[in-house]
């Protein structure tokens, strides 16, 4: 890997993962009940990355989308640029552990954590401490140690268990110093090792068991990053074959550089840590440039908690329908040569009247009639937006009206009203898009955004920032 720190094996550094614990989950783990692989999916409340009034960050929350990690935390300026231009919403940061190459983190501080969280980044705090006893590239430093591989008289590898608990306690102290509070997921980076070496494997599993036990006791959620073929496979085999032997992590971060942005791997069973307990590092160290800022990163795909969800939308204008998979051309009633009168669809006109009323341009009852009152309102909107004032209400006009509002940056994994505005505007842009307006920016939305961006001459990044919003409001279709 071409980095400014020592290279890593395909087990790679741990990457972006998210899953913030909810109070319901904490109530389970703190009381000592099994938290295990299904704990994330068990909680009924939304898990969202939050910043409390006291400035404490709880991360990462429910999320399905892209993330990246880099050993050295980037500058705040670089993070802001990447937020507005890159497809990523999650970022792995190395906060603890004597084995990490980036012990010195000049940019990482409590203020940095708070600033990135408020911007929208979902943080994945990583610890790289003692490594498996058969991992050949560790220890790195004189004060660095390996996991104790001795089984002890009882054969339970208790010394490794105690080491894992101690590492979790140190990590929690480091997390709290950075303002990362209880309920957050903390990730342990266990680099790839020879899983056929019994003492090496069993001591590593005992270490991770202690890590998880201590995190639960301290009110945090346990995540583990490792190679799909070694650490992750060993955890999954233990889950199935020895479910009572170890305390398993709540979430796993799979290092599998297959180039596929998903959470799949053939090394473990499909039901492990699903739903909502997986992320995958699918691409190793490489340079990416967004907004003119280049960073060497590993790429990840996350599917944590309940995934990205959106709340139900409130009724508009007393229950008027505003979501359509196509927004057709509207014009005043006209009579054909054969004497037939053609009138626009009343439901679609009612949608238009509702939207214009919300902009304080249409007054009166929503009649569904494309008459004088509606024409007055449409012309007012056209004038405001610099369009020629005409009787027709075209796709460009629909796009401008449907996309109007805050120009917050959204991308794969975003949810909410801004995503609904985007989906409606894209449906207006082309009858071929036909998006279901869900409020969630997911796999069905991304290719439509990229195709439209390419068509109108914008970088097909899938990121909807101010430049993209301006093009939507202008009604650009080609």
C-alpha positions in Angstrom: 0.0 0.0 0.0 1.4 3.4 -1.0 1.1 5.3 2.3 3.1 7.6 4.4 3.0 4.9 7.1 4.2 1.3 7.0 2.3 -0.8 4.6 -0.3 -3.3 5.8 -1.3 -6.7 4.6 -4.6 -7.3 2.8 -6.1 -7.6 6.3 -5.7 -3.9 6.1 -6.5 -1.2 8.5 -9.9 -1.2 9.9 -12.3 0.9 8.0 -15.4 2.8 8.2 -18.1 1.2 10.1 -21.1 2.5 11.8 -23.5 1.4 14.3 -24.2 3.5 17.2 -25.8 1.8 20.2 -29.2 2.9 21.3 -30.2 3.1 24.9 -32.2 -0.1 24.3 -29.1 -1.9 23.2 -27.1 -0.5 26.1 -29.7 -1.6 28.5 -29.1 -5.2 27.3 -25.3 -5.1 27.2 -24.7 -3.2 30.4 -26.9 -5.7 32.3 -24.8 -8.5 31.0 -27.2 -10.2 28.7 -25.7 -11.6 25.5 -25.1 -8.8 22.9 -23.7 -11.0 20.2 -24.0 -10.7 16.4 -27.8 -9.9 16.3 -27.8 -7.2 19.0 -27.7 -4.4 16.5 -30.8 -5.6 14.7 -32.6 -6.2 17.9 -33.1 -2.6 18.9 -36.3 -1.0 17.8 -35.3 2.7 17.9 -33.4 4.5 15.2 -29.7 4.7 15.7 -28.4 7.9 14.4 -25.1 9.6 14.8 -25.7 12.5 17.3 -24.1 15.3 19.1 -25.6 16.0 22.5 -26.1 19.5 24.0 -22.9 18.9 26.0 -20.9 18.3 22.8 -20.6 14.5 23.3 -20.6 12.6 20.0 -22.4 9.3 19.8 -21.5 7.5 16.6 -22.0 6.1 14.0 -25.8 5.4 13.8 -28.0 3.6 11.3 -26.4 3.8 7.9 -26.1 2.1 4.6 -23.5 3.7 2.4 -19.8 4.4 1.7 -17.0 5.3 3.9 -13.2 5.6 3.9 -10.3 5.4 6.4 -6.8 6.8 6.4 -4.2 6.4 9.1 -3.7 10.1 9.7 -6.9 12.0 10.3 -7.2 14.6 7.5 -7.4 18.3 8.2 -10.8 19.8 8.9 -10.6 21.7 5.6 -9.9 18.5 3.7 -12.8 16.8 5.5 -15.2 19.6 4.5 -14.1 19.5 0.9 -14.6 15.7 0.8 -18.0 16.1 2.5 -19.2 18.4 -0.3 -17.6 16.4 -3.2 -16.9 12.8 -2.3 -19.4 9.9 -2.1 -18.3 9.1 1.5 -20.2 9.8 4.7 -18.2 7.7 7.2 -14.6 7.9 8.1 -12.3 5.6 10.1 -10.0 7.4 12.6 -7.3 5.7 14.7 -7.8 7.0 18.2 -5.9 4.4 20.3 -3.5 1.5 20.4 0.3 1.2 20.7 0.6 -0.8 17.5 -0.9 1.9 15.2 1.6 3.4 12.8 0.0 6.9 13.2 0.6 7.4 16.9 1.0 11.1 16.2 -2.3 12.6 15.1 -1.7 16.3 14.6 -5.2 17.0 13.4 -7.2 14.7 15.7 -8.7 16.5 18.7 -12.0 16.8 20.6 -12.7 19.9 18.5 -12.0 18.0 15.3 -14.4 15.2 16.3 -17.1 17.6 17.2 -16.7 19.6 14.0 -16.8 16.6 11.7 -19.8 15.1 13.5 -21.7 18.3 13.2 -20.9 18.4 9.5 -22.5 15.0 9.1 -19.6 12.6 9.1 -20.1 9.3 10.9 -17.0 8.5 12.8 -15.5 5.0 13.1 -13.0 5.1 16.1 -10.3 2.5 15.6 -7.8 0.9 18.0 -4.8 -1.0 16.8 -3.2 -2.5 19.9 -1.7 -5.9 20.6 -1.8 -8.2 17.6 -2.0 -12.0 17.2 1.1 -13.8 18.4 1.8 -15.3 14.9 1.4 -12.0 13.0 5.0 -11.5 11.6 4.9 -7.7 11.3 4.2 -6.9 14.9 5.2 -5.6 17.4 6.2 -2.3 15.7 7.8 -0.6 18.7 9.8 -1.4 21.8 6.8 -0.7 24.0 4.5 -2.7 21.8 3.4 -6.2 22.8 1.7 -9.2 21.2 -1.4 -11.0 22.5 -0.2 -13.6 25.0 -0.6 -17.0 23.3 -0.3 -19.2 26.5 -3.4 -21.2 27.2 -2.7 -21.3 30.9 -3.5 -24.2 33.3 -7.2 -24.0 32.5 -6.6 -23.9 28.7 -8.9 -20.8 28.4 -6.2 -18.3 27.4 -7.2 -16.1 30.4 -4.1 -13.8 30.0 -5.2 -12.9 26.5 -8.7 -12.2 27.8 -7.4 -9.9 30.5 -5.3 -8.1 27.9 -8.4 -7.5 25.7 -10.3 -6.0 28.7 -7.4 -3.7 29.5 -7.2 -2.5 25.9 -10.9 -1.7 25.9 -10.5 0.3 29.0 -7.7 2.3 27.5 -9.6 2.8 24.3 -12.7 4.1 26.2 -10.5 6.6 28.1 -9.1 7.8 24.8 -12.5 8.0 23.2 -13.9 10.0 26.1 -11.0 12.4 25.9 -12.0 13.0 22.2 -15.7 13.5 23.2 -16.8 10.2 21.8 -19.4 9.1 24.3 -21.2 6.0 25.5 -23.3 4.2 22.9 -20.7 4.7 20.3 -19.1 1.7 18.4 -15.4 1.3 19.0 -13.5 -0.9 16.5 -10.6 -3.2 17.2 -8.2 -3.7 14.3 -6.9 -7.2 14.4 -4.6 -7.6 11.4 -4.5 -10.9 9.4 -2.8 -13.9 10.9 -2.4 -17.7 10.5 -5.7 -19.0 11.7 -4.5 -22.6 11.5 -2.1 -21.9 14.4 -4.3 -23.0 17.3 -2.6 -21.0 20.1 -2.5 -17.9 17.9 -6.1 -18.2 16.9 -7.6 -19.1 20.3 -5.6 -16.4 22.2 -6.8 -13.8 19.6 -10.4 -14.9 20.1 -10.0 -14.7 23.8 -8.5 -11.2 23.5 -11.5 -10.0 21.4 -13.8 -11.6 23.9 -12.3 -9.5 26.7 -12.4 -6.5 24.4 -16.2 -6.9 23.9 -16.9 -7.7 27.5 -15.2 -4.6 28.8 -16.8 -2.3 26.2 -20.3 -3.6 27.1 -19.5 -3.0 30.8 -18.4 0.6 30.0 -21.5 1.3 27.9 -19.9 1.1 24.4 -20.6 -1.1 21.4 -18.0 -3.6 20.2 -16.8 -3.8 16.6 -14.0 -5.9 15.2 -12.1 -5.4 12.0 -10.0 -8.2 10.5 -9.2 -10.2 7.4 -12.1 -12.2 6.0 -10.0 -15.3 5.8 -8.5 -15.2 9.3 -10.0 -13.1 12.1 -13.5 -12.7 10.7 -13.7 -16.4 9.7 -12.5 -17.4 13.2 -15.2 -15.3 14.8 -17.8 -16.7 12.5 -16.7 -20.3 13.2 -16.9 -19.6 16.9 -20.3 -18.1 16.5 -21.6 -21.3 14.9 -19.6 -24.1 16.5 -18.9 -22.7 20.0 -21.6 -20.1 20.7 -21.1 -20.1 24.5 -17.3 -20.0 24.4 -16.6 -16.4 23.5 -18.3 -13.0 23.9 -18.7 -12.0 20.3 -18.6 -8.5 18.9 -21.7 -6.7 18.0 -20.5 -5.8 14.5 -17.8 -6.9 12.1 -15.6 -5.0 9.7 -14.6 -7.4 6.9 -11.3 -6.8 5.1 -11.9 -8.4 1.7 -10.4 -6.4 -1.3 -12.6 -7.9 -4.0 -13.7 -4.5 -5.4 -17.4 -5.2 -4.7 -19.1 -2.4 -2.6 -21.2 -4.7 -0.5 -20.9 -6.7 2.8 -20.6 -10.1 1.2 -17.8 -12.6 1.5 -17.6 -16.3 0.9 -15.4 -16.8 3.9 -18.3 -16.6 6.4 -21.9 -17.7 6.5 -24.5 -15.4 5.1 -26.5 -15.1 8.4 -23.6 -13.9 10.5 -24.0 -10.4 11.9 -27.1 -9.7 9.7 -29.1 -7.7 9.5 -27.3 -4.5 10.4 -23.9 -5.7 11.8 -21.5 -5.7 8.9 -19.3 -3.5 6.9 -16.6 -4.4 4.4 -13.3 -2.9 3.3 -13.6 -3.7 -0.4 -10.7 -1.8 -1.8 -7.2 -1.3 -0.3 -4.8 1.7 -0.3 -5.2 4.0 -3.3 -5.4 7.7 -4.0 -8.7 9.5 -4.6 -9.2 13.2 -5.4 -12.4 15.0 -4.6 -12.8 18.8 -4.8 -9.1 19.0 -5.7 -8.0 17.3 -2.4 -6.1 14.0 -2.8 -6.0 11.4 0.1 -4.7 7.9 0.1 -7.5 5.8 1.5 -9.1 2.3 1.8 -12.7 2.1 0.6 -15.6 0.6 2.6 -19.3 -0.2 2.3 -21.4 -0.2 5.5 -24.7 -1.7 6.4 -25.2 -1.0 10.1 -28.1 -0.8 12.5 -31.4 -0.4 10.6 -29.6 1.0 7.6 -30.5 4.4 6.2 -34.2 5.1 6.8 -36.4 8.1 6.4 -39.4 9.2 8.5 -42.8 9.3 7.0 -43.5 12.6 5.3 -46.2 14.8 6.8 -49.3 15.4 4.8 -49.2 18.2 2.3 -52.1 20.6 1.8 -54.6 18.4 3.6 -53.5 15.1 2.0 -52.7 16.2 -1.5 -50.5 13.8 -3.4 -47.1 15.3 -4.3 -45.2 12.2 -5.2 -45.3 11.1 -8.8 -43.0 8.9 -10.9 -43.6 11.3 -13.7 -44.6 15.0 -13.8 -46.2 15.7 -17.1 -46.6 18.8 -19.2 -49.6 21.0 -18.1 -51.4 23.5 -20.3 -54.8 25.3 -20.2 -57.9 23.4 -21.5 -58.1 23.4 -25.3 -60.5 22.3 -27.9 -59.3 20.1 -30.8 -60.5 20.4 -34.4 -62.9 17.5 -33.8 -64.5 19.5 -31.0 -63.1 17.4 -28.2 -62.0 19.4 -25.1 -58.7 18.4 -23.6 -58.0 19.2 -20.0 -54.9 18.5 -17.9 -55.1 15.8 -15.3 -56.8 17.3 -12.2 -54.7 15.4 -9.7 -51.5 16.7 -11.3 -52.8 20.2 -11.3 -53.8 19.9 -7.7 -50.2 18.9 -6.9 -49.0 22.0 -8.7 -51.5 24.2 -6.8 -50.4 22.7 -3.5 -46.7 23.3 -4.2 -47.3 26.9 -5.3 -49.5 27.5 -2.3 -46.6 26.4 -0.1 -44.5 29.0 -1.9 -47.2 31.6 -1.1 -48.0 32.1 -4.8 -51.4 30.4 -5.1 -54.4 31.4 -3.1 -57.8 29.9 -2.8 -59.1 26.3 -3.0 -57.2 23.5 -4.6 -59.6 22.9 -7.5 -57.5 20.8 -9.9 -58.4 23.3 -12.6 -55.7 24.9 -14.7 -57.4 28.2 -14.9 -56.7 31.9 -14.3 -55.7 31.6 -10.7 -53.3 28.8 -11.4 -51.8 30.6 -14.4 -51.2 33.7 -12.3 -49.3 31.6 -9.8 -47.2 29.7 -12.4 -46.2 32.9 -14.1 -45.2 34.4 -10.8 -42.9 31.4 -10.2 -41.5 31.5 -13.7 -40.7 35.2 -13.2 -39.0 34.6 -9.9 -36.8 31.9 -11.4 -35.9 33.7 -14.6 -38.0 31.6 -17.0 -40.0 33.0 -19.9 -43.5 33.6 -18.7 -45.7 31.2 -20.6 -49.0 29.4 -20.1 -47.3 26.0 -20.3 -45.9 24.3 -17.2 -43.0 22.2 -18.5 -40.6 19.6 -17.1 -38.1 22.4 -16.5 -40.7 24.3 -14.4 -41.5 21.2 -12.4 -37.8 20.6 -11.7 -37.3 24.1 -10.5 -40.3 24.0 -8.2 -39.8 20.4 -6.9 -36.1 20.9 -6.1 -36.4 24.4 -4.5 -35.3 24.5 -0.8 -32.1 24.1 1.2 -29.1 23.1 -0.8 -27.6 20.7 1.7 -25.2 18.1 0.4 -26.7 14.7 0.0 -25.3 11.4 -1.3 -25.7 7.6 -1.1 -26.8 6.9 2.4 -28.6 10.3 3.0 -32.2 10.4 4.0 -34.9 13.0 4.6 -36.8 15.8 2.9 -33.9 16.9 0.7 -33.7 13.4 -0.8 -37.4 13.5 -1.5 -37.0 16.8 -3.3 -34.2 15.2 -5.4 -36.2 12.2 -6.3 -39.2 14.3 -7.4 -37.0 16.6 -9.5 -35.3 13.7 -11.2 -38.7 12.2 -12.0 -39.7 15.5 -13.6 -36.4 15.6 -15.6 -37.2 12.5 -17.5 -40.2 10.1 -17.8 -37.6 7.2 -17.9 -36.4 7.8 -14.3 -39.6 6.8 -12.5 -38.1 6.8 -9.0 -40.2 5.8 -6.0 -40.1 8.8 -3.7 -38.9 7.2 -0.5 -36.7 9.9 1.1 -33.7 7.4 1.1 -30.8 7.9 -1.2 -30.0 4.3 -2.0 -28.8 2.0 -4.8 -31.7 2.8 -7.1 -31.1 6.6 -6.9 -27.3 6.7 -7.4 -27.2 5.6 -11.0 -30.0 8.0 -12.0 -28.2 10.9 -10.4 -25.0 10.0 -12.1 -26.7 9.6 -15.5 -28.4 13.0 -15.2 -25.2 14.6 -14.0 -23.3 13.3 -17.0 -26.1 14.4 -19.3 -26.0 18.0 -18.1 -22.2 18.2 -18.1 -21.5 17.8 -14.4 -19.1 15.3 -12.8 -21.0 12.1 -12.4 -20.1 11.6 -8.8 -23.6 10.9 -7.4 -23.0 13.7 -4.9 -25.7 16.4 -4.8 -24.0 19.6 -3.6 -24.8 23.3 -4.3 -23.6 23.1 -7.9 -26.0 20.2 -8.5 -28.9 21.8 -6.7 -28.4 25.0 -8.9 -28.6 22.9 -12.0 -31.8 21.2 -10.8 -33.4 24.5 -9.8 -32.5 25.8 -13.3 -34.4 22.9 -14.8 -31.4 21.5 -16.7 -32.2 18.4 -18.7 -29.3 18.2 -21.1 
